[in-house]
């Protein structure tokens, strides 16, 4: 379970960062 979490966490952080940048540029 830990391996799965650590394997997918970078993608989640990346998605949050991208969505944050898009939201910032939209306004």
RAURLIN-V376693 format. One record per residue. PSI is psi in degrees with one decimal (* if undefined). BURIAL is # if it has 9 or more other C-alpha atoms within 8 Angstrom, else .. D_FIRST is the distance of its C-alpha to the first C-alpha in Angstrom with 2 decimals. Layout:
psi-><PSI:PSI>
burial-><BURIAL:BURIAL>
d_first-><D_FIRST:D_FIRST>
This chain:
psi-><-39.9:-41.5:-41.2:-43.5:-47.9:-24.5:-30.5:-17.3:-45.6:-38.3:-36.9:-46.0:-40.4:-44.0:-41.7:-42.2:-43.0:-44.4:-36.7:-42.1:-41.0:-45.1:-36.4:-38.9:-27.3:-31.3:*>
burial-><.:.:.:.:.:.:.:.:.:.:.:.:.:.:.:.:.:.:.:.:.:.:.:.:.:.:.>
d_first-><0.00:3.79:5.43:5.15:6.23:8.66:9.75:10.80:12.04:15.22:16.18:15.97:18.05:20.36:20.92:21.73:24.07:25.77:26.29:27.69:30.08:31.20:31.89:33.82:35.90:36.61:38.41>
